[in-house]
Amino acid sequence: MMAGSVFGWLFILWGIFFPIEGGVIKALWLFVLFGWSILHPLELAVSLPLGKEKGLTPEYVFFKTMLFGFTWWLPLKLGVFDE
């Protein structure tokens, strides 16, 4: 799932550098752009305290959350992996 998050960022960048002209792809691009730009920052409310609890720096938690979102911090919370 983390690869899917990276793909979302690549899709956003693609739409910025090569503007999409109308249609379903443009609507999908806008949806992903909205989700990534609004939801990922909101996830910091969960990931920053979790990162502090796990002994991670705020900068590291910020980077991972903005890049991967819940696909990073949720497995960390559940103990699937340690950082």
Residue pairs with C-beta under 8 A, 6 or more apart in sequence:
1 71
2 68
2 71
2 72
4 71
5 67
5 68
5 69
5 71
5 72
6 67
6 68
8 32
8 35
8 36
9 36
9 67
11 29
11 32
12 29
12 32
12 33
12 36
15 26
15 29
15 33
20 26
20 29
36 69
39 69
40 65
40 66
40 69
41 66
43 65
43 69
43 70
43 73
44 61
44 62
44 65
46 73
47 61
47 64
47 65
47 72
47 73
48 58
48 61
48 62
48 65
50 61
50 73
50 76
50 77
51 57
51 58
51 60
51 61
51 73
51 76
52 58
52 61
54 76
54 82
54 83
56 83
60 83
61 73
64 72
64 73
64 83
65 72
65 73
75 81
76 82
76 83
